[in-house]
């Protein structure tokens, strides 16, 4: 998988880089050449973005490019030690063959904060707080009507490559409008993502319903389908990173996409101080329920001023 965003044009290394325990251990075992290898490896990662794929083929290519008498087995041992000592995230490597770390991602995020990047499309993010901070930086709230239009919920607006076509996507609203403080584009992305999932797991000729209603001081959006549904135990993991539903009610990564869709959806709803839940029965269908507080931008600014002064 290629990075969807460019890397950074410089090598951000702290002054104490060579004093870190893992670097001292590498030099003790493999000589000072090991530090050079690590720096070249980091340069390759930052040039691509914040991660690279890594396996025997990439190991061979890297060794031949770097030269200097480095052998493949030596390179493998260096990477193994870096993984074992936490320099790279071991779990991500074992699952996906990816070299990255929270520190690498943090450096890349800080270096690219001014770029207009769709962070919902970024794979292999390790730090939920970092992801949340980035989204918060880009949240642009306004007092807007939260009601989607029939055109917006139409199946023609989602990405249906290799997806089934539902019989009908219905929009049901109990009021004409509900004005609240939201980032309109982010909420539209949430609804589009949930609609895309509903259509993906709904059989040909199935039905999808979008219900928008007011409940006391909240607005509730329900997106329902009569598709394949999911097992009870699967619902506990549906908002986790890299989790995707299959047609047997299990969890795998065979469906297209990075598996970050629902994970990011939940993050965007959290940033709006809302909640998202799922109800589902196998072979009967699924309903995602979004609850958002009804408030204005002025209300939030006043609360912030009160909080800052207390």
C-alpha positions as CSV (number, residue, x, y, z in Angstrom):
1,X,0.0,0.0,0.0
2,X,1.3,3.4,-0.9
3,X,1.1,6.4,1.3
4,X,-1.8,8.7,0.2
5,X,0.2,11.8,1.3
6,X,3.8,12.9,0.6
7,X,6.6,12.6,3.1
8,X,8.5,15.4,4.6
9,X,11.6,16.9,3.0
10,X,14.0,16.8,6.0
11,X,15.1,14.3,8.6
12,X,13.8,15.2,12.0
13,X,16.1,13.6,14.6
14,X,16.5,14.7,18.3
15,X,20.0,15.7,19.5
16,X,20.1,12.8,21.9
17,X,19.3,10.2,19.1
18,X,22.6,8.4,19.5
19,X,22.4,8.4,23.3
20,X,19.2,6.3,23.3
21,X,19.5,2.9,24.8
22,X,18.5,1.0,21.7
23,X,21.1,2.8,19.6
24,X,23.8,2.1,22.1
25,X,22.8,-1.5,22.1
26,X,22.8,-1.7,18.3
27,X,26.3,-0.1,18.1
28,X,27.6,-2.5,20.8
29,X,26.3,-5.5,18.8
30,X,26.8,-4.4,15.2
31,X,29.2,-1.5,15.4
32,X,28.7,2.2,14.5
33,X,27.4,1.1,11.0
34,X,24.2,0.1,12.8
35,X,23.4,3.8,13.6
36,X,23.9,4.7,9.9
37,X,21.6,1.9,8.9
38,X,18.9,3.1,11.3
39,X,19.2,6.7,10.1
40,X,18.9,5.5,6.4
41,X,15.8,3.5,7.4
42,X,14.2,6.5,9.1
43,X,15.0,8.7,6.1
44,X,13.2,6.1,3.9
45,X,10.1,6.2,6.2
46,X,9.9,10.0,6.5
47,X,10.4,10.3,2.7
48,X,7.3,8.1,2.2
49,X,5.3,9.5,5.2
50,X,5.1,7.7,8.5
51,X,5.3,4.0,7.6
52,X,6.8,1.6,5.1
53,X,6.0,-2.0,4.2
54,X,8.8,-4.3,5.2
55,X,9.6,-7.9,4.4
56,X,12.4,-10.0,2.8
57,X,12.0,-8.3,-0.6
58,X,12.2,-4.8,1.0
59,X,15.1,-5.9,3.1
60,X,17.1,-7.1,0.1
61,X,16.4,-3.9,-1.9
62,X,17.3,-1.7,1.1
63,X,20.6,-3.6,1.7
64,X,21.6,-3.3,-2.0
65,X,20.9,0.4,-2.0
66,X,22.7,1.2,1.2
67,X,25.8,-0.9,0.4
68,X,28.8,-0.7,2.7
69,X,29.2,-4.4,3.1
70,X,25.8,-4.8,4.9
71,X,24.4,-8.3,4.6
72,X,20.8,-9.3,4.5
73,X,21.0,-11.4,7.7
74,X,22.6,-8.4,9.6
75,X,19.8,-6.1,8.4
76,X,17.2,-8.6,9.6
77,X,18.8,-8.9,13.0
78,X,18.9,-5.1,13.3
79,X,15.2,-4.7,12.5
80,X,14.3,-7.6,14.9
81,X,16.2,-5.8,17.7
82,X,14.5,-2.5,16.9
83,X,11.1,-4.3,17.0
84,X,11.9,-6.1,20.2
85,X,13.0,-2.9,22.0
86,X,10.0,-1.0,20.9
87,X,11.7,1.4,18.4
88,X,9.2,0.2,15.9
89,X,5.7,-1.0,16.8
90,X,5.9,-4.7,17.0
91,X,2.2,-5.6,16.9
92,X,1.7,-3.5,13.7
93,X,4.6,-5.2,12.0
94,X,3.5,-8.7,13.0
95,X,-0.1,-8.1,11.7
96,X,0.5,-6.0,8.6
97,X,4.3,-6.1,7.8
98,X,4.6,-2.3,8.5
99,X,7.4,-0.4,10.1
100,X,6.2,2.6,12.1
101,X,5.9,3.9,15.7
102,X,4.0,6.4,17.7
103,X,7.1,8.7,17.8
104,X,7.5,8.5,14.0
105,X,3.8,9.3,13.5
106,X,3.9,12.2,16.0
107,X,6.8,13.8,14.2
108,X,5.1,13.4,10.8
109,X,1.8,14.8,12.1
110,X,3.6,17.8,13.5
111,X,5.5,18.4,10.3
112,X,2.3,18.2,8.2
113,X,-0.3,20.1,10.3
114,X,-0.6,22.8,7.7
115,X,-1.4,20.4,4.9
116,X,-5.0,19.8,3.9
117,X,-5.1,16.1,4.6
118,X,-8.1,13.8,5.0
119,X,-7.0,12.0,8.1
120,X,-9.9,9.6,7.9
121,X,-8.1,7.9,5.1
122,X,-4.8,7.4,6.9
123,X,-4.0,3.7,7.7
124,X,-2.0,2.2,10.6
125,X,-2.5,5.1,13.1
126,X,-1.3,4.0,16.5
127,X,-2.3,6.8,18.9
128,X,-6.0,7.5,19.3
129,X,-5.3,10.7,21.2
130,X,-3.0,12.0,18.4
131,X,-5.7,11.2,15.9
132,X,-8.3,13.0,18.1
133,X,-6.1,16.1,18.5
134,X,-5.6,16.4,14.8
135,X,-9.3,16.1,14.0
136,X,-10.0,18.7,16.8
137,X,-7.5,21.1,15.2
138,X,-9.5,20.9,12.0
139,X,-13.0,20.9,13.4
140,X,-14.8,23.9,11.9
141,X,-18.1,24.2,13.6
142,X,-21.0,26.3,12.4
143,X,-24.7,26.6,13.2
144,X,-26.1,24.4,10.5
145,X,-29.1,22.2,9.7
146,X,-28.1,18.7,10.5
147,X,-30.8,17.2,8.3
148,X,-29.3,15.4,5.3
149,X,-31.2,15.9,2.0
150,X,-32.6,13.0,0.0
151,X,-29.9,13.6,-2.5
152,X,-27.2,13.3,0.1
153,X,-28.5,9.9,1.3
154,X,-29.0,8.7,-2.2
155,X,-27.1,5.5,-3.1
156,X,-25.7,7.4,-6.1
157,X,-23.5,9.5,-3.8
158,X,-21.6,6.7,-2.2
159,X,-18.7,4.6,-3.5
160,X,-20.3,1.4,-4.7
161,X,-17.5,-0.3,-6.5
162,X,-18.3,-4.0,-6.2
163,X,-21.1,-3.2,-3.8
164,X,-24.8,-4.4,-4.1
165,X,-27.5,-2.0,-5.1
166,X,-30.3,-1.6,-2.6
167,X,-33.9,-1.3,-3.7
168,X,-34.4,2.1,-2.0
169,X,-32.7,4.5,0.4
170,X,-35.4,6.3,2.4
171,X,-35.1,9.5,4.4
172,X,-37.6,10.0,7.2
173,X,-37.6,13.2,9.2
174,X,-40.0,14.3,11.9
175,X,-39.1,18.0,11.5
176,X,-38.0,20.2,8.7
177,X,-34.7,21.3,10.3
178,X,-32.7,21.1,13.5
179,X,-30.0,23.8,13.8
180,X,-27.0,22.8,15.9
181,X,-23.2,23.5,16.1
182,X,-21.5,20.9,13.9
183,X,-18.7,20.6,11.4
184,X,-21.0,20.1,8.4
185,X,-18.4,18.4,6.2
186,X,-17.4,16.0,9.0
187,X,-21.0,15.0,9.8
188,X,-21.6,14.5,6.1
189,X,-18.6,12.2,6.0
190,X,-19.9,10.2,8.9
191,X,-23.3,9.7,7.3
192,X,-21.8,8.8,3.9
193,X,-19.5,6.3,5.5
194,X,-22.4,4.6,7.4
195,X,-24.5,4.6,4.2
196,X,-21.6,3.0,2.3
197,X,-21.3,0.3,4.9
198,X,-25.1,-0.3,4.9
199,X,-25.2,-0.7,1.1
200,X,-22.1,-2.9,1.2
201,X,-23.7,-5.4,3.5
202,X,-27.2,-5.2,2.1
203,X,-28.4,-7.8,-0.5
204,X,-29.6,-6.7,-3.9
205,X,-33.1,-5.3,-3.6
206,X,-32.7,-4.5,0.1
207,X,-33.8,-1.4,1.9
208,X,-31.9,1.3,3.8
209,X,-33.6,3.9,6.1
210,X,-32.2,7.2,7.5
211,X,-34.2,8.5,10.4
212,X,-33.6,12.0,11.9
213,X,-35.5,13.1,15.0
214,X,-35.3,15.3,18.1
215,X,-35.1,13.7,21.6
216,X,-35.2,16.4,24.3
217,X,-31.9,18.4,23.8
218,X,-30.4,15.9,21.4
219,X,-30.7,15.1,17.7
220,X,-30.7,11.4,16.8
221,X,-29.7,10.0,13.5
222,X,-30.4,6.3,12.8
223,X,-29.1,4.6,9.7
224,X,-30.7,1.1,9.3
225,X,-30.5,-1.7,6.7
226,X,-32.1,-5.1,6.4
227,X,-28.9,-6.7,5.3
228,X,-26.7,-9.5,6.6
229,X,-26.3,-8.1,10.2
230,X,-23.6,-9.3,12.6
231,X,-23.1,-11.6,15.5
232,X,-23.5,-10.3,19.0
233,X,-19.8,-10.7,19.8
234,X,-18.8,-8.7,16.7
235,X,-20.6,-5.6,17.9
236,X,-18.1,-5.2,20.7
237,X,-15.3,-4.7,18.2
238,X,-16.9,-2.9,15.3
239,X,-15.4,0.5,16.2
240,X,-11.9,-0.8,16.6
241,X,-9.1,0.0,14.1
242,X,-8.7,-2.5,11.3
243,X,-11.9,-4.4,12.1
244,X,-14.2,-5.3,9.3
245,X,-17.4,-7.4,9.2
246,X,-17.5,-10.4,6.8
247,X,-20.5,-12.2,5.5
248,X,-20.2,-14.9,8.1
249,X,-20.4,-12.5,11.1
250,X,-16.7,-12.7,11.8
251,X,-13.9,-10.1,11.6
252,X,-11.3,-9.9,8.9
253,X,-9.6,-7.5,6.5
254,X,-10.8,-9.0,3.2
255,X,-13.2,-6.2,2.4
256,X,-11.7,-3.2,0.6
257,X,-10.5,-0.2,2.5
258,X,-8.2,0.3,5.5
259,X,-10.6,-0.8,8.2
260,X,-10.4,2.7,9.7
261,X,-13.9,3.8,8.6
262,X,-15.9,3.2,11.7
263,X,-13.0,3.9,14.0
264,X,-12.7,7.4,12.5
265,X,-16.5,7.8,12.5
266,X,-16.6,7.2,16.2
267,X,-13.7,9.7,16.7
268,X,-15.6,12.4,14.7
269,X,-18.8,11.8,16.8
270,X,-16.8,12.0,20.0
271,X,-15.4,15.4,18.9
272,X,-18.9,16.6,18.6
273,X,-19.5,15.4,22.2
274,X,-21.9,12.8,20.8
275,X,-22.3,9.1,21.0
276,X,-22.6,6.3,18.4
277,X,-24.1,2.9,19.1
278,X,-24.9,-0.2,17.0
279,X,-27.8,-2.6,17.1
280,X,-27.7,-5.7,14.9
281,X,-29.0,-9.2,14.4
282,X,-27.4,-11.8,12.2
283,X,-29.4,-12.1,8.9
284,X,-31.8,-9.4,9.9
285,X,-30.0,-6.1,9.6
286,X,-28.0,-3.4,11.4
287,X,-28.8,0.1,12.8
288,X,-26.2,2.7,13.7
289,X,-27.6,5.3,16.1
290,X,-25.9,8.7,16.4
291,X,-26.8,11.0,19.2
292,X,-25.6,14.6,19.2
293,X,-26.3,17.5,21.6
294,X,-28.3,20.4,20.2
295,X,-26.4,23.6,21.0
296,X,-25.1,26.7,19.1
297,X,-21.6,27.9,18.5
298,X,-22.3,30.8,20.9
299,X,-23.3,28.3,23.6
300,X,-20.0,26.4,23.2
301,X,-17.9,29.6,23.2
302,X,-19.6,30.8,26.4
303,X,-19.0,27.4,28.1
304,X,-15.3,27.6,27.0
305,X,-15.0,31.1,28.5
306,X,-16.5,30.0,31.7
307,X,-14.2,27.0,31.8
308,X,-11.1,29.1,31.1
309,X,-12.0,31.6,33.9
310,X,-12.7,29.0,36.6
